Amino acid sequence: MRKHARNWMMKVVLGLIIVVFVFYFGSLRGRRQTETIAIINKAPISRSEYVKEYHNVIDMYRQRFGNNLTDDFLKALNPKQQAFDNLINKAVILTKADEFNLNVSEEELKESIVNYPAFQRNGVFDRRIYEQRLSFQRLTPEDFEALQKKMLRIDKLERLIKESAKVSEGEVFDIYGLQNQKIKVDFIKIAVKDFADKVTPTEEKLEEYLEGHGEEFRIPKKAKLEYITYLGKNFADEATVSDDDVEDYYNYHQDEFTDDKETVSPLSEVKDKILPKLKLAEGMDIAHDRAKTAHDTIYQEENFEEYVKKNDLTIKRADIFYGGGPLPAQLAKLKDLSEYAFDSSEGEILPVLSDDTGHCVFRVVSIENSYIPKLGDVKDKVKARYIDDASRELGKERAESILEQLKKGKALVTVSTKEGYDISESDFFLPGSTIPGIGFSEELGEAIFDLSEKKTIPDDVFYIDGNFVVIQFKEREKLDEKDWEEKKEALRIALLQMKGERYFQLWLEETKTLMIEKGELEIVKDIESL
């Protein structure tokens, strides 16, 4: 090539080679960049690593939840974000482990492997099982041991940071108190219904209320239906069931005929139980055939009434509402009835719809659109709702007035006497969402945690089961010292673990933020693009 370098043909060849190199290695470099999701200390984390981690997360949840892992449940768990975070977190921790010179000895590696339960038989490490399991995962021992070393280094640094957490006995006692110390409260109930007599709405007020709350009274879209039914039980007598059918059922369902002592009843004793089941099952098939015949005939000939009359059937009628509502008992289990009805037009015949008792053929008589009714049509409902709302507002005003007096330092007994209400006293209870004598309220339950001898009154009143409630802290039950002594060590360990975990997560987030600011960590792809 040197000899002929001045030849014009050689120049062309060299030019082509240069172009090929530029395009090939340029495109390869570009492809590598598009496959990189993050870069940490100039080392890329590839998309293939993310995909592998993503499948690991999915497999973990499948093993944990089995058939309970629905698509919606899995989506809520957000495995994509978890896999992405796992990869970044591992890379960050390993980088810091390098800085801290945290290494794993061969002895530590060996101990971790031989003590791994999945590689043991009867509690003893089994080399054959070890190699089989790695082979199943398509891993060589060398690959697995390299991965295991990384995990051990991650565990070392994680443990080092978590061990920096400390817990005082005071902190443990506070947690014990939250879990075990009961309190007692005084309270006043203001019943909303007691204000109903004070509310006398005029026609004009009701019109205004309906105008402002029209959507609450909206009549939903309605479909009027006519239908005929074919019940399986009505055709069971037409069914033919052979002795072989009965015997087959018996052989395949012997668990139905086994008692608590694992004794199976003989066929002769249970034949009379099997026969009606098989007749009903075949009766359902016959009923479906009759319903399908009726549907096809009516659909083609458009002769619903004529077909009913000719076959001595009975037309039933029902109204169904878009978005749900009460249905006749016989229609309640029919799947997709509402969807079919509201996707159809007047006079249309719906497909045969079935439940576990039989089959139905429907005709849509009419479809009525949704509307807000006139006051005259719903006056009683509007009036009742207006009185409820106005009574509730009056009850709230009275409760807030009592609370305001207590905040100004007046005694509960003084205020209650003045306002004409009795004071009630709860039993001792653990602060939570259910309060003895008052009922269930998450908001009040949370507010009670803030009450003490120093702050005896919450900031708000609470509406519970038709009453507004004003409460005041009364006293705290003395803790059981013996129980505290028995439980404090276990509680200390649990609190230490929680605190250590929080320390580690804070350290990890702060470390990632600092590395990003210094340019040591670059997130190339966001989770939405993966």
C-alpha positions as CSV (number, residue, x, y, z in Angstrom):
1,M,0.0,0.0,0.0
2,R,2.9,2.3,0.7
3,K,4.4,1.5,-2.6
4,H,1.3,2.4,-4.5
5,A,0.1,5.2,-2.2
6,R,0.4,7.9,-4.9
7,N,-1.7,5.9,-7.3
8,W,-5.2,7.5,-7.6
9,M,-7.0,4.1,-7.3
10,M,-5.3,3.4,-4.0
11,K,-6.4,6.8,-2.8
12,V,-10.0,5.9,-3.6
13,V,-9.7,2.6,-1.8
14,L,-8.2,4.2,1.3
15,G,-10.9,6.8,1.2
16,L,-13.6,4.1,1.2
17,I,-11.9,2.3,4.1
18,I,-11.8,5.6,6.2
19,V,-15.5,6.3,5.4
20,V,-16.5,2.7,6.5
21,F,-14.5,3.0,9.8
22,V,-16.0,6.4,10.6
23,F,-19.6,5.2,10.0
24,Y,-19.2,1.8,11.6
25,F,-17.4,2.9,14.8
26,G,-19.4,6.1,15.0
27,S,-22.8,4.2,14.8
28,L,-21.5,1.6,17.2
29,R,-20.5,4.3,19.7
30,G,-23.9,6.0,19.2
31,R,-25.7,2.7,19.7
32,R,-23.8,2.2,23.0
33,Q,-24.8,5.6,24.1
34,T,-28.5,4.9,23.4
35,E,-28.2,1.7,25.4
36,T,-26.7,3.5,28.5
37,I,-29.2,4.5,31.2
38,A,-26.6,6.0,33.6
39,I,-22.9,6.7,34.0
40,I,-21.1,6.5,37.3
41,N,-17.5,7.4,37.5
42,K,-17.3,7.1,33.7
43,A,-18.6,3.4,33.9
44,P,-21.9,2.9,32.0
45,I,-24.9,1.1,33.3
46,S,-26.5,-0.5,30.3
47,R,-30.2,-1.0,29.4
48,S,-29.6,-4.8,29.3
49,E,-28.6,-4.6,33.0
50,Y,-31.9,-2.7,33.7
51,V,-33.9,-5.3,31.7
52,K,-32.3,-8.1,33.7
53,E,-33.0,-6.4,37.0
54,Y,-36.6,-5.6,36.0
55,H,-37.3,-9.3,35.3
56,N,-35.7,-10.1,38.7
57,V,-38.1,-7.8,40.4
58,I,-41.1,-9.3,38.6
59,D,-40.0,-12.8,39.5
60,M,-39.6,-11.8,43.1
61,Y,-43.2,-10.5,43.2
62,R,-44.5,-13.6,41.4
63,Q,-42.9,-15.9,44.0
64,R,-44.2,-13.7,46.9
65,F,-47.8,-13.2,45.7
66,G,-48.4,-16.1,43.3
67,N,-51.9,-15.9,41.7
68,N,-52.8,-12.8,43.7
69,L,-50.4,-10.7,41.6
70,T,-52.9,-9.1,39.2
71,D,-51.8,-6.7,36.5
72,D,-53.3,-3.7,38.4
73,F,-51.5,-4.8,41.6
74,L,-48.2,-5.2,39.7
75,K,-48.6,-1.8,38.1
76,A,-49.2,-0.2,41.6
77,L,-45.9,-1.8,42.8
78,N,-44.1,0.1,40.0
79,P,-41.4,-2.6,39.2
80,K,-39.8,-0.4,36.5
81,Q,-38.9,2.3,39.1
82,Q,-37.8,-0.3,41.6
83,A,-35.5,-2.0,39.0
84,F,-34.0,1.4,38.0
85,D,-33.4,2.5,41.6
86,N,-31.9,-0.9,42.5
87,L,-29.3,-0.6,39.7
88,I,-28.3,3.0,40.6
89,N,-28.2,2.3,44.3
90,K,-26.0,-0.8,43.9
91,A,-23.6,1.1,41.7
92,V,-23.4,4.0,44.1
93,I,-22.8,1.7,47.1
94,L,-20.1,-0.2,45.3
95,T,-18.4,3.0,44.3
96,K,-18.3,4.1,48.0
97,A,-17.2,0.7,49.1
98,D,-14.2,1.1,46.8
99,E,-13.4,4.5,48.4
100,F,-13.6,2.9,51.9
101,N,-11.5,-0.1,50.8
102,L,-14.2,-2.5,51.8
103,N,-13.2,-5.9,50.4
104,V,-14.4,-9.5,50.9
105,S,-11.9,-12.2,51.7
106,E,-12.1,-15.7,50.1
107,E,-13.0,-17.1,53.5
108,E,-15.9,-14.7,53.8
109,L,-17.1,-15.6,50.3
110,K,-16.8,-19.3,51.0
111,E,-18.7,-19.0,54.3
112,S,-21.6,-17.1,52.6
113,I,-21.9,-19.7,49.9
114,V,-21.8,-22.9,52.1
115,N,-24.3,-21.3,54.5
116,Y,-26.7,-20.4,51.8
117,P,-29.9,-22.6,52.4
118,A,-30.6,-23.1,48.7
119,F,-27.2,-24.9,48.3
120,Q,-27.7,-27.2,51.3
121,R,-29.1,-30.7,51.8
122,N,-30.2,-31.5,55.3
123,G,-28.4,-28.4,56.6
124,V,-25.1,-29.2,54.9
125,F,-23.6,-27.6,51.8
126,D,-23.9,-29.8,48.7
127,R,-21.6,-29.1,45.8
128,R,-23.8,-30.9,43.3
129,I,-26.9,-28.9,44.3
130,Y,-24.8,-25.7,44.1
131,E,-23.7,-26.4,40.5
132,Q,-27.2,-27.5,39.4
133,R,-28.9,-24.4,40.7
134,L,-26.3,-22.2,39.0
135,S,-26.6,-24.1,35.8
136,F,-30.4,-23.6,35.9
137,Q,-29.8,-19.8,36.3
138,R,-27.2,-20.0,33.4
139,L,-24.4,-19.0,35.7
140,T,-20.9,-20.3,36.1
141,P,-19.5,-20.6,39.6
142,E,-17.0,-17.9,38.7
143,D,-19.9,-15.5,37.6
144,F,-21.9,-16.3,40.7
145,E,-19.0,-15.8,43.1
146,A,-18.2,-12.4,41.5
147,L,-21.8,-11.4,42.0
148,Q,-21.8,-12.7,45.5
149,K,-18.6,-10.7,46.3
150,K,-20.4,-7.5,45.1
151,M,-23.5,-8.3,47.3
152,L,-21.2,-9.0,50.4
153,R,-19.4,-5.6,49.8
154,I,-22.8,-3.9,49.6
155,D,-24.0,-5.6,52.8
156,K,-20.7,-4.6,54.6
157,L,-21.2,-0.9,53.8
158,E,-24.9,-1.0,54.5
159,R,-24.2,-2.6,57.9
160,L,-21.4,-0.1,58.7
161,I,-23.8,2.8,58.2
162,K,-26.7,1.2,60.0
163,E,-24.5,0.5,63.0
164,S,-23.9,4.2,63.4
165,A,-27.5,4.5,64.6
166,K,-28.1,4.8,68.4
167,V,-31.2,4.5,70.4
168,S,-31.7,6.0,73.9
169,E,-33.9,4.4,76.6
170,G,-36.0,7.5,76.5
171,E,-36.8,7.0,72.8
172,V,-37.7,3.3,73.5
173,F,-39.9,4.4,76.4
174,D,-41.7,6.9,74.2
175,I,-42.5,4.2,71.6
176,Y,-43.6,1.9,74.3
177,G,-45.9,4.6,75.7
178,L,-47.5,5.1,72.2
179,Q,-48.1,1.4,71.9
180,N,-49.4,0.8,75.4
181,Q,-50.4,3.9,77.3
182,K,-54.2,4.3,77.4
183,I,-55.9,7.6,77.9
184,K,-59.4,8.8,78.9
185,V,-61.3,11.8,77.4
186,D,-64.4,13.8,78.2
187,F,-66.6,14.7,75.4
188,I,-69.8,16.5,74.3
189,K,-72.0,15.2,71.5
190,I,-74.1,17.7,69.4
191,A,-76.7,15.7,67.5
192,V,-77.3,17.2,64.0
193,K,-80.9,15.9,64.0
194,D,-81.8,18.2,66.9
195,F,-81.5,21.2,64.6
196,A,-83.9,19.9,61.9
197,D,-86.9,21.6,63.5
198,K,-85.1,25.0,63.2
199,V,-84.9,24.6,59.4
200,T,-88.0,25.6,57.3
201,P,-87.0,26.0,53.7
202,T,-89.2,28.0,51.3
203,E,-89.9,27.0,47.7
204,E,-87.4,29.6,46.5
205,K,-84.7,28.1,48.8
206,L,-85.4,24.6,47.5
207,E,-85.2,25.8,43.9
208,E,-81.8,27.4,44.7
209,Y,-80.6,24.3,46.4
210,L,-81.6,22.1,43.4
211,E,-79.9,24.5,41.0
212,G,-76.7,24.4,43.1
213,H,-76.7,20.6,43.7
214,G,-78.4,19.4,40.5
215,E,-75.8,16.7,39.8
216,E,-76.7,15.0,43.1
217,F,-80.3,14.6,41.9
218,R,-79.5,13.7,38.2
219,I,-81.6,10.9,36.9
220,P,-79.1,8.6,35.1
221,K,-79.5,7.3,31.6
222,K,-82.2,4.6,31.6
223,A,-82.8,1.5,29.4
224,K,-86.3,-0.1,29.4
225,L,-86.0,-3.8,28.7
226,E,-88.3,-6.7,27.9
227,Y,-86.9,-10.2,28.3
228,I,-87.7,-13.9,28.3
229,T,-85.9,-16.4,30.5
230,Y,-84.8,-20.0,30.0
231,L,-83.9,-21.5,33.4
232,G,-81.8,-24.6,33.6
233,K,-84.1,-26.2,36.3
234,N,-87.1,-26.0,34.0
235,F,-85.3,-28.3,31.5
236,A,-83.6,-30.7,33.9
237,D,-86.4,-33.3,33.4
238,E,-85.6,-33.5,29.7
239,A,-82.0,-34.4,30.5
240,T,-80.7,-37.9,29.9
241,V,-78.0,-39.0,32.4
242,S,-76.4,-42.5,32.1
243,D,-74.9,-44.6,34.8
244,D,-71.5,-44.1,33.2
245,D,-72.0,-40.3,33.5
246,V,-72.8,-40.7,37.2
247,E,-69.8,-43.0,37.8
248,D,-67.4,-40.6,36.0
249,Y,-68.6,-37.7,38.1
250,Y,-68.1,-39.8,41.2
251,N,-64.6,-40.8,40.3
252,Y,-63.5,-37.2,39.5
253,H,-65.1,-35.6,42.5
254,Q,-64.5,-38.0,45.3
255,D,-63.5,-35.1,47.6
256,E,-67.2,-34.1,47.7
257,F,-68.0,-37.5,49.3
258,T,-65.1,-37.8,51.7
259,D,-65.8,-37.3,55.4
260,D,-63.5,-35.8,58.1
261,K,-61.9,-39.3,58.7
262,E,-60.9,-39.5,55.0
263,T,-63.5,-42.2,54.3
264,V,-65.1,-42.1,50.8
265,S,-68.8,-42.9,50.7
266,P,-69.6,-45.7,48.2
267,L,-71.3,-44.7,44.9
268,S,-74.5,-46.5,45.9
269,E,-75.0,-44.1,48.8
270,V,-74.3,-40.9,46.9
271,K,-75.9,-41.6,43.5
272,D,-79.1,-39.8,44.4
273,K,-77.0,-36.7,45.1
274,I,-75.1,-36.8,41.9
275,L,-78.0,-37.4,39.5
276,P,-79.8,-34.1,40.2
277,K,-76.5,-32.2,39.7
278,L,-75.9,-33.8,36.3
279,K,-79.5,-33.3,35.2
280,L,-79.3,-29.6,36.1
281,A,-76.0,-29.2,34.2
282,E,-77.5,-30.8,31.1
283,G,-80.7,-28.8,31.7
284,M,-78.6,-25.6,31.5
285,D,-77.2,-26.7,28.1
286,I,-80.7,-27.5,26.8
287,A,-82.0,-24.1,28.1
288,H,-79.1,-22.3,26.3
289,D,-80.0,-24.1,23.0
290,R,-83.6,-22.9,23.4
291,A,-82.5,-19.4,24.3
292,K,-80.2,-19.3,21.3
293,T,-82.9,-20.5,18.9
294,A,-85.3,-17.9,20.3
295,H,-82.6,-15.2,19.9
296,D,-81.8,-16.1,16.3
297,T,-85.4,-16.3,15.3
298,I,-86.4,-13.1,16.9
299,Y,-83.3,-11.3,15.6
300,Q,-84.0,-12.4,12.0
301,E,-87.8,-12.1,11.9
302,E,-88.2,-9.1,14.3
303,N,-91.2,-10.9,15.9
304,F,-90.5,-10.7,19.7
305,E,-94.2,-10.5,20.8
306,E,-95.3,-13.0,18.2
307,Y,-92.6,-15.5,19.2
308,V,-93.5,-15.2,22.9
309,K,-97.2,-15.8,22.2
310,K,-96.5,-18.7,19.8
311,N,-94.3,-20.5,22.4
312,D,-96.4,-19.7,25.4
313,L,-93.7,-17.7,27.1
314,T,-93.9,-14.8,29.6
315,I,-92.5,-11.4,28.9
316,K,-90.7,-9.8,31.9
317,R,-89.8,-6.1,32.1
318,A,-87.0,-4.2,33.9
319,D,-85.4,-0.8,33.9
320,I,-81.7,-0.5,34.3
321,F,-79.6,2.6,34.9
322,Y,-76.3,3.6,33.4
323,G,-73.5,3.5,36.0
324,G,-75.3,0.9,38.2
325,G,-78.3,0.7,40.3
326,P,-80.7,-1.9,41.7
327,L,-81.6,-4.7,39.4
328,P,-84.3,-7.5,39.7
329,A,-82.7,-10.4,41.6
330,Q,-82.8,-12.6,38.5
331,L,-80.7,-10.1,36.5
332,A,-78.1,-9.2,39.1
333,K,-75.6,-11.8,38.1
334,L,-75.8,-11.3,34.3
335,K,-72.4,-10.2,33.1
336,D,-72.2,-7.2,30.8
337,L,-76.0,-6.5,30.7
338,S,-75.5,-2.8,31.2
339,E,-72.8,-2.5,28.6
340,Y,-74.8,-4.3,25.9
341,A,-78.0,-2.4,26.7
342,F,-76.5,1.1,26.5
343,D,-74.5,0.2,23.4
344,S,-77.7,-0.7,21.6
345,S,-80.6,1.2,20.1
346,E,-84.4,1.0,20.6
347,G,-85.9,-2.3,19.4
348,E,-82.5,-4.1,19.2
349,I,-82.1,-7.7,20.5
350,L,-79.2,-8.3,22.8
351,P,-76.9,-11.4,22.7
352,V,-78.0,-14.3,25.0
353,L,-76.8,-13.4,28.5
354,S,-76.3,-16.1,31.1
355,D,-75.7,-16.7,34.8
356,D,-75.5,-19.8,36.9
357,T,-79.3,-20.4,36.9
358,G,-80.2,-19.8,33.2
359,H,-80.2,-17.7,30.1
360,C,-82.1,-14.5,29.0
361,V,-83.1,-13.0,25.7
362,F,-83.5,-9.2,25.9
363,R,-85.1,-6.6,23.7
364,V,-84.4,-2.9,24.2
365,V,-87.7,-1.1,24.4
366,S,-86.3,2.5,24.8
367,I,-83.3,4.5,25.9
368,E,-83.9,7.6,28.0
369,N,-81.1,10.1,28.3
370,S,-79.9,11.4,31.7
371,Y,-81.4,14.6,33.0
372,I,-81.8,16.8,36.1
373,P,-85.4,16.6,37.2
374,K,-87.7,19.5,38.0
375,L,-88.3,20.4,41.6
376,G,-91.8,19.0,41.5
377,D,-90.6,15.6,40.7
378,V,-88.0,15.4,43.5
379,K,-89.2,17.9,46.0
380,D,-89.3,15.5,48.9
381,K,-85.7,14.4,48.3
382,V,-84.5,17.9,47.8
383,K,-86.2,19.1,51.0
384,A,-84.8,16.2,53.0
385,R,-81.2,16.9,51.7
386,Y,-81.6,20.7,52.3
387,I,-82.7,20.1,55.9
388,D,-79.8,17.6,56.5
389,D,-77.2,20.0,55.1
390,A,-78.6,23.1,57.0
391,S,-78.9,21.0,60.2
392,R,-75.3,19.9,59.9
393,E,-74.2,23.5,59.4
394,L,-76.1,24.6,62.5
395,G,-74.6,21.7,64.5
396,K,-71.1,22.5,63.4
397,E,-71.6,26.2,64.4
398,R,-72.7,25.1,67.9
399,A,-69.8,22.7,68.3
400,E,-67.3,25.3,67.1
401,S,-68.8,27.8,69.5
402,I,-68.2,25.4,72.4
403,L,-64.7,24.6,71.3
404,E,-63.9,28.4,71.1
405,Q,-65.0,28.9,74.6
406,L,-62.8,26.0,75.8
407,K,-59.8,27.5,74.0
408,K,-60.4,30.8,75.9
409,G,-59.9,28.9,79.1
410,K,-63.5,28.2,80.2
411,A,-64.1,24.9,82.0
412,L,-65.9,22.1,80.1
413,V,-68.5,21.7,82.8
414,T,-69.2,25.4,82.7
415,V,-69.7,25.5,79.0
416,S,-71.7,22.3,78.8
417,T,-74.1,23.6,81.5
418,K,-74.5,26.9,79.7
419,E,-75.1,25.3,76.3
420,G,-77.4,22.6,77.8
421,Y,-75.3,19.5,76.9
422,D,-74.2,16.5,79.1
423,I,-70.5,15.6,79.5
424,S,-69.7,12.0,78.7
425,E,-66.5,10.2,79.8
426,S,-64.8,7.5,77.7
427,D,-63.2,4.4,79.1
428,F,-59.4,4.1,79.0
429,F,-58.4,3.4,75.4
430,L,-55.3,3.3,73.2
431,P,-55.2,6.3,70.9
432,G,-56.5,5.2,67.5
433,S,-59.3,5.6,65.0
434,T,-62.0,4.1,67.2
435,I,-62.9,5.9,70.5
436,P,-65.2,4.3,73.1
437,G,-68.5,6.1,73.3
438,I,-67.7,8.2,70.2
439,G,-67.1,5.9,67.3
440,F,-64.7,5.7,64.3
441,S,-62.9,8.7,62.9
442,E,-59.4,8.7,61.4
443,E,-59.2,12.5,61.8
444,L,-60.1,12.4,65.5
445,G,-57.8,9.4,66.0
446,E,-54.8,11.4,64.6
447,A,-55.7,14.5,66.7
448,I,-55.8,12.5,69.9
449,F,-52.1,11.6,69.5
450,D,-51.3,15.3,70.0
451,L,-53.3,15.6,73.3
452,S,-51.7,15.6,76.7
453,E,-51.8,17.3,80.1
454,K,-50.4,20.4,78.4
455,K,-52.6,20.4,75.3
456,T,-56.0,19.1,76.4
457,I,-58.2,20.3,73.4
458,P,-57.8,19.5,69.7
459,D,-57.8,22.3,67.1
460,D,-61.1,21.2,65.5
461,V,-64.5,19.6,66.1
462,F,-65.3,16.3,64.4
463,Y,-68.4,14.9,62.7
464,I,-69.0,11.3,63.6
465,D,-72.1,9.2,63.0
466,G,-74.6,12.1,62.9
467,N,-73.0,14.0,65.7
468,F,-70.4,16.8,66.1
469,V,-68.0,16.0,68.9
470,V,-66.0,18.2,71.1
471,I,-63.4,16.4,73.2
472,Q,-61.0,17.2,76.1
473,F,-58.1,15.1,77.4
474,K,-58.8,13.9,80.9
475,E,-56.1,11.6,82.2
476,R,-53.5,9.0,81.2
477,E,-53.4,5.5,82.6
478,K,-50.3,4.5,84.5
479,L,-48.0,2.2,82.6
480,D,-47.3,-1.4,83.7
481,E,-43.6,-1.2,84.9
482,K,-43.2,-5.0,84.8
483,D,-44.5,-5.2,81.2
484,W,-42.1,-2.4,80.3
485,E,-39.1,-4.2,81.7
486,E,-40.1,-7.4,79.8
487,K,-40.6,-5.7,76.5
488,K,-38.1,-2.9,76.3
489,E,-35.1,-4.9,75.0
490,A,-37.1,-6.4,72.0
491,L,-38.5,-2.9,71.4
492,R,-35.0,-1.4,71.5
493,I,-33.8,-3.8,68.9
494,A,-36.8,-3.2,66.6
495,L,-36.4,0.6,67.0
496,L,-32.6,0.3,66.3
497,Q,-33.3,-1.6,63.1
498,M,-35.8,1.0,62.0
499,K,-33.5,3.9,62.8
500,G,-30.6,2.1,61.1
501,E,-32.7,1.6,58.0
502,R,-33.7,5.3,58.0
503,Y,-30.0,6.4,58.4
504,F,-29.0,4.2,55.5
505,Q,-31.7,5.5,53.2
506,L,-30.8,9.1,54.1
507,W,-27.1,8.5,53.5
508,L,-27.9,6.8,50.1
509,E,-30.1,9.7,48.9
510,E,-27.6,12.4,50.1
511,T,-24.7,10.5,48.4
512,K,-26.5,10.2,45.1
513,T,-27.4,13.9,45.2
514,L,-23.8,14.9,45.9
515,M,-22.4,12.6,43.2
516,I,-24.8,14.1,40.6
517,E,-23.7,17.6,41.7
518,K,-20.1,16.7,41.3
519,G,-20.7,15.0,37.9
520,E,-19.7,11.6,39.2
521,L,-23.2,10.2,38.5
522,E,-25.2,11.1,35.4
523,I,-28.7,9.7,34.8
524,V,-28.9,9.4,31.0
525,K,-32.4,7.9,30.7
526,D,-35.5,8.6,32.7
527,I,-37.8,5.8,33.7
528,E,-40.5,6.8,31.2
529,S,-38.2,6.1,28.3
530,L,-37.3,2.6,29.4
